[in-house]
Amino acid sequence: ATTDDGSCLSAILNVPEHFTTIQEAIDYASDGDEVHVSAGTYYENINFNGKNISVIGEDRETTIIDGGQNGSVVILSSVEDAEMSGFTVENGNGESEVGGGFFIDMSNVILSDLIIKENTPRHQGGGLYAAHNSNITLNDCIVKDNSIIEVNGAGICLENSSTAELNNVVIADNDSDGTWSGYIPHGTGIQVGYDSYLYLNNSIVYNNNCENSSASSGIATRSGNISVLNSIIRNNTSGNINLEGGSINITYSDIEGGWEGEGNIDANPQFIDSDNGDFTLQSTSPCIDAGDPESDLDPDGTRADMGAYPFYQIPGCIDTNAINYDS
């Protein structure tokens, strides 16, 4: 690995080998550089400062950024092309009381292989808040145990014409108090508002809780648009889906209470141990081979399953991408 001495177009910056903190490496980095972070707990709040860089942790189970309840853990503002992967992002309380884990504004971002947990802003976007034409992709992530006191989206909140594509994502056990000056909020798991778009693919929205029984604790939109495919939305305490304006299209998904749409079912998905965070499908699950037949085949060559990752049907085949939720 090398540090950037100005003689090359891009560089790998190592933390803590070359830089004591992640932020020091980001401050030094130029567009196109990669910041590689070794396992450990880093007590800091980082800001990409508008740079188009990649920040890569060694392993999301052991590479932790702890925001210390000192604002958003990660801020991405006016970034055209940034990536982050391989971290646990925890213990943030938000930029201006929104976006505890991630505060994303006017940015294009790819987030992969992350655990976003135990962030506690007051208002919106406990795990992640994206606004003002942001475009984000989440791949193989877990958004869990985040909370808000007021308004929307303890897990994820999209606002102001933002777009999010979620692939193989678990959004579970997020919590909202559900009151704000008489206004009833919606979408404890995910809130999509103000002309924003959500594409939820092969994902799980499960066991999110809103203490206000009039609100929705699963997924909701007031004026946004939602597309759901090959996903499972169940066991959210005060309602799984809420639509107030905007649109929602759900196909080939397992929705508690049922939902009109091609291929949808309403059945116990038979997770191995959802109480302890194991969302693997049992061999008898009705979600196996029940996904969209036009979707890409599962890696074992069978039809797509519903949920965050497939059930492998070839003896001895191990899912190397399975989600280790209980971390």
Disulfide bonds with the S-S distance in Angstrom:
none
